[in-house]
């Protein structure tokens, strides 16, 4: 699995408008629908599920300026993801108390928990790299973010 197996060029937002967690989540879920990666009719339910997960199971803002909100849903053919970058930062209630500048939002089929874990592991491996986080935070255009993801895929060891 590679990043670009999950993320489409059209599911990248280089300049999130939202300044709060729930707004950023909605913006990313909506871009998945616009990219035809999820059904438009599923947007509200997915947003509610992710926000509820953030409230009840703890923040997915794990620090270092990144967050990985995620959810498993019924009737989705495959794992999909959106990437968002915020120039101003989003209050995600992160573990380190710092704003989030880079978000990877993952929506997975409920029937494929192993694929959900593979996607989470893949994204976390990249986000552990300081250089990747730095370049992602500086990438102010969709094409730059897409190129960064493609380069990360090329450099990643094949499992």
C-alpha positions in Angstrom: 0.0 0.0 0.0 1.2 3.5 -0.9 0.0 6.9 0.0 -1.3 7.6 -3.5 -3.3 4.4 -3.3 -5.4 6.2 -0.7 -5.1 9.8 -1.7 -6.3 11.3 -5.0 -4.9 14.6 -6.3 -8.5 15.9 -5.9 -8.6 14.9 -2.2 -5.9 17.4 -1.2 -6.6 20.8 0.3 -3.4 22.9 0.4 -5.1 25.8 2.3 -7.8 24.7 4.7 -10.3 27.4 5.5 -11.4 26.0 8.8 -9.9 27.1 12.0 -11.5 24.6 14.3 -11.4 20.8 14.5 -15.0 20.1 13.4 -14.7 22.5 10.5 -11.5 20.9 9.3 -13.0 17.5 9.5 -16.0 18.6 7.5 -13.9 20.3 4.9 -11.8 17.1 4.4 -14.8 14.8 4.3 -16.5 17.1 1.7 -13.4 17.1 -0.5 -13.6 13.2 -0.5 -17.2 13.5 -1.8 -16.2 16.1 -4.4 -13.4 13.8 -5.6 -16.1 11.0 -5.8 -14.2 8.8 -3.3 -17.3 8.6 -1.1 -20.9 9.2 -1.7 -22.1 12.8 -1.2 -25.0 11.4 0.8 -22.6 9.9 3.3 -20.8 13.2 4.2 -22.9 14.2 7.3 -22.9 10.8 8.8 -19.1 10.4 8.4 -18.5 13.9 9.8 -20.7 13.0 12.8 -18.9 9.7 13.4 -15.4 11.2 13.2 -16.4 14.1 15.6 -18.0 11.6 18.0 -14.8 9.5 17.9 -12.7 12.6 18.7 -14.9 13.4 21.6 -15.3 10.0 23.1 -12.0 8.2 22.4 -9.6 11.1 22.5 -8.0 13.4 20.0 -6.2 12.1 16.9 -4.0 15.2 17.1 -0.9 13.3 18.3 1.4 16.2 18.4 4.2 17.7 16.3 1.6 19.7 14.3 -0.3 16.7 12.8 -3.6 14.9 13.3 -5.0 11.8 11.7 -8.8 11.7 12.2 -10.3 8.4 11.0 -13.4 6.3 11.0 -14.7 3.0 9.7 -18.0 3.0 7.8 -20.3 0.5 6.2 -20.6 0.0 2.4 -17.3 1.6 1.3 -15.4 -0.3 -1.3 -11.9 0.7 -0.2 -9.9 2.8 2.2 -9.7 6.5 1.1 -8.0 9.5 2.6 -7.8 13.2 2.3 -4.9 15.5 3.1 -5.3 19.1 4.4 -2.8 21.7 5.3 -3.5 24.7 7.4 -1.3 27.8 7.3 -2.8 29.2 10.5 -3.2 26.0 12.5 -6.2 24.2 13.8 -7.0 23.6 17.5 -7.3 19.9 17.6 -6.8 19.5 21.3 -3.5 17.8 20.5 -1.6 15.8 23.1 1.2 18.4 23.0 -1.2 21.4 23.2 0.0 22.7 19.9 -2.0 23.6 16.8 -2.3 21.1 13.9 -1.0 22.2 10.5 -1.2 18.9 8.6 -4.2 16.5 8.6 -4.6 13.1 7.1 -8.3 12.0 7.3 -8.9 8.3 6.7 -12.3 6.6 5.9 -12.2 2.8 5.8 -14.6 0.0 5.2 -15.9 -1.4 8.5 -15.6 -4.9 7.0 -11.8 -4.4 6.3 -10.2 -3.6 9.7 -6.8 -4.9 8.6 -6.8 -2.5 5.6 -7.7 0.3 8.1 -4.7 -0.6 10.2 -2.4 -0.8 7.2 -3.4 2.7 6.1 -2.9 4.1 9.6 0.5 2.4 9.9 1.5 3.8 6.5 0.5 7.3 7.3 2.0 7.2 10.8 5.4 5.9 9.4 5.6 9.0 7.2 4.5 11.4 9.8 7.2 10.1 12.2 9.7 11.6 9.8 10.5 15.2 10.7 11.5 16.1 7.2 8.2 14.8 5.8 6.2 16.9 8.3 8.3 20.0 7.6 7.9 19.8 3.9 4.2 19.0 4.2 3.7 22.1 6.4 5.5 24.2 3.8 3.7 22.9 0.8 1.2 25.7 -0.1 -0.2 24.2 -3.3 -2.0 21.0 -4.1 0.6 20.0 -6.7 3.4 20.4 -4.1 1.6 18.2 -1.6 0.9 15.6 -4.3 4.5 15.6 -5.4 5.7 15.2 -1.8 3.4 12.2 -1.4 4.6 10.7 -4.7 8.2 11.2 -3.6 7.5 9.6 -0.2 6.0 6.6 -2.0 9.1 6.3 -4.2 11.4 6.3 -1.2 9.4 4.0 1.0 10.7 0.5 1.3 8.5 -2.1 -0.3 7.0 -4.3 2.4 
